[in-house]
Amino acid sequence: MRVVATLPQDDLNKAAKAAVKFEADGYDGLKTSELSHDPFLPLAVAATWTTKPELVTGITIAFARSPMIVANMSYDLYTSSKGRFALGLGTQVKGHNERRFSVPWTAPAPRLKEYVESLRAIWRAWEYGEKLNYEGEHYRFTLMTPVFSPKPTGLPLIPITIAAVGPGMLRLAGRHCDGVRLHSFCTRKYMDEAIMPAVTEGLAASGLRRENFEVVSGGYILTAPDEDTVRKGFEWIRERIAFYGSTRTYLPVWETHGMVDLGLKLHAMSLKGQWKEMAKEISDDTVRLFAAIGTHDIIVKEIEKRYCGVSDTVYTHHVPAIDPRIPPDLLQDIKRLPSAFRGFDTKHWAR
């Protein structure tokens, strides 16, 4: 199993120091996300301070940027890191696209499919000298002259993974991408009954082998040396579950557990701004549906029960209240857990 650490994004100096420490500890990758800071800049810093970990956006919001802009940034990061960069994309929801980023909203799965296809068309033009001629319903790229073309990297195409919750996006991940990035609002039951069947259907259509397709996380991991610290983190996860669980997009997860009424109640409370009260609706048993939880001495077994057989890559420190570093020997124990993923095969998309 691969273990990925999250880089600090509020200060690029912190990102550099953290990247060096995480690499020394033995983490397989370093990720950023697009919340209150740009996801690409800390990875650019990490590319110059590290030599081994994968560098990945987990995720960057696609529709707020032209694929050409993302293609350029990704290509530069991939080149500078000597092939260690992987692009993680997500769509965000309608409200954020329209009201936070001021971009029009259309059905996300067909549009993201074109986004992925156009990225690869651009990269193939740069890497292999193919004529750029991508024309879709949402994106059109037909002009690329030598002065605007970066030099070939001599490397395979950049891996693309996407965030997915519902069946349509999960099938899209398996059909057109190199991996899927599962949401934190995710249970093992939902992974087994909804996620993997849809992903498997997509993989069957693409012909990409499961060993070359990465399933990333899904849910939370909470661990600390002592029970008191674990309990503090437990309450933070409870609040996050209430927050995400109030979003109607995630009702299928509640539905898997026969808890749609809870999701609808949380949504109604969110409209009234009852954010603090919402967490009280989440029981301890419900929290444990979404997380592998335990002190350092038991967490490996909890991770094994929660993730093995589905996830190939996990994050060990979602929780701000917990020291993000775990003992190197514990990290190695987690990495010894089995997973299906053996590495990307992006040549598949150039065949």
PyMOL commands that set and color helices and strands:
alter all, ss='L'
color gray80, all
select helices_A, chain A and resi 12-25+40-49+67-80+94-100+108-128+146-148+167-176+188-206+210-212+227-245+248-256+260-271+275-281+284-289+299-307+328-335+346-350
alter helices_A, ss='H'
color red, helices_A
select strands_A, chain A and resi 2-6+29-32+54-57+60-61+85-90+134-135+140-141+160-164+179-182+214-216+220-224+291-295+313-315
alter strands_A, ss='S'
color yellow, strands_A
deselect
rebuild
show_as cartoon
